[in-house]
């Protein structure tokens, strides 16, 4: 069983354009808010918006970060995003391979 208190999390968001996905990924890493951001897609999303069921093509971003940086990550996503209500979800990383965990810690160390 993993240690849910290791201090790291995966933050997910989606965008409607590759350009915005790349900008968000770059800014998050450049500003030291994420160690790595994977951009996946296109993916198909189905959701309810303004009373209608909508299907759209999006890019999924998976940002590896520290728990204590969630608010900064969320603020940057809201600042740069084109959506009225961008998805910003965090999943605690309970089980992480030790060498990768070390890399995460080093990558997110204060500069």
C-alpha positions as CSV (number, residue, x, y, z in Angstrom):
1,X,0.0,0.0,0.0
2,X,1.3,3.5,-0.9
3,X,1.9,6.6,1.2
4,X,-0.9,9.0,0.4
5,X,1.1,11.8,2.1
6,X,4.1,11.8,-0.2
7,X,3.2,15.4,-1.1
8,X,2.7,14.9,-4.9
9,X,-0.3,14.9,-7.1
10,X,-1.5,14.6,-10.7
11,X,-3.5,17.6,-11.9
12,X,-5.7,17.1,-14.9
13,X,-7.2,19.7,-17.3
14,X,-8.5,19.7,-20.8
15,X,-8.4,22.3,-23.6
16,X,-10.1,22.7,-26.9
17,X,-6.8,23.5,-28.8
18,X,-3.4,22.0,-29.2
19,X,-1.9,25.5,-29.1
20,X,-3.4,26.2,-25.6
21,X,-2.4,22.7,-24.4
22,X,1.2,23.3,-25.4
23,X,1.2,26.8,-23.9
24,X,-0.2,25.6,-20.6
25,X,2.3,22.6,-20.5
26,X,5.2,24.9,-21.2
27,X,4.2,27.6,-18.7
28,X,3.6,25.1,-15.9
29,X,7.0,23.5,-16.3
30,X,8.8,26.8,-17.0
31,X,7.4,28.4,-13.8
32,X,8.3,25.4,-11.7
33,X,4.7,24.5,-11.0
34,X,4.9,21.0,-12.6
35,X,7.8,18.7,-13.1
36,X,6.3,17.3,-16.3
37,X,3.1,17.7,-18.3
38,X,1.8,15.1,-20.7
39,X,-0.4,16.3,-23.5
40,X,-2.7,13.5,-24.6
41,X,-5.0,13.6,-27.5
42,X,-7.0,14.4,-29.2
43,X,-9.6,12.8,-26.9
44,X,-13.3,12.8,-27.2
45,X,-15.2,14.4,-24.2
46,X,-18.9,14.1,-23.5
47,X,-20.3,16.5,-20.9
48,X,-23.3,18.6,-20.0
49,X,-23.0,22.3,-20.7
50,X,-25.8,24.9,-20.4
51,X,-28.4,22.2,-20.3
52,X,-27.2,20.3,-23.4
53,X,-25.1,17.2,-23.8
54,X,-22.0,18.2,-25.8
55,X,-19.4,16.1,-27.5
56,X,-16.1,17.8,-28.3
57,X,-12.5,17.1,-29.2
58,X,-10.1,18.1,-26.5
59,X,-6.5,17.7,-25.4
60,X,-6.0,16.2,-21.9
61,X,-3.1,17.5,-19.8
62,X,-1.6,15.5,-17.0
63,X,0.6,17.7,-14.8
64,X,2.8,16.1,-12.1
65,X,3.2,18.6,-9.2
66,X,3.4,19.0,-5.5
67,X,0.2,19.2,-3.3
68,X,1.3,22.6,-2.0
69,X,1.4,24.1,-5.5
70,X,-2.2,23.1,-6.5
71,X,-3.6,26.6,-6.0
72,X,-0.9,28.1,-8.1
73,X,-1.4,25.5,-10.8
74,X,-5.2,26.1,-10.8
75,X,-4.7,29.9,-10.9
76,X,-2.4,29.7,-13.9
77,X,-4.9,27.3,-15.7
78,X,-7.8,29.7,-15.0
79,X,-5.7,32.7,-16.1
80,X,-4.7,31.3,-19.5
81,X,-7.7,29.1,-20.3
82,X,-10.4,29.9,-22.8
83,X,-13.2,28.0,-21.0
84,X,-15.6,29.7,-18.6
85,X,-15.1,26.8,-16.2
86,X,-11.9,24.9,-16.9
87,X,-11.5,21.4,-15.5
88,X,-8.9,21.3,-12.8
89,X,-8.8,18.0,-10.9
90,X,-6.1,16.7,-8.6
91,X,-5.4,13.1,-7.8
92,X,-3.1,12.2,-5.0
93,X,-0.1,10.0,-6.0
94,X,-0.2,7.3,-3.4
95,X,2.1,4.8,-5.2
96,X,5.1,6.2,-7.1
97,X,8.2,4.3,-8.1
98,X,10.9,5.5,-5.8
99,X,13.4,6.7,-8.5
100,X,10.6,8.7,-10.2
101,X,9.5,10.1,-6.9
102,X,13.1,11.3,-6.4
103,X,13.1,12.9,-9.8
104,X,9.8,14.7,-9.1
105,X,11.1,16.0,-5.8
106,X,14.3,17.3,-7.5
107,X,12.4,18.8,-10.4
108,X,10.1,20.7,-8.2
109,X,12.7,21.8,-5.6
110,X,12.7,25.6,-5.0
111,X,15.2,27.3,-7.2
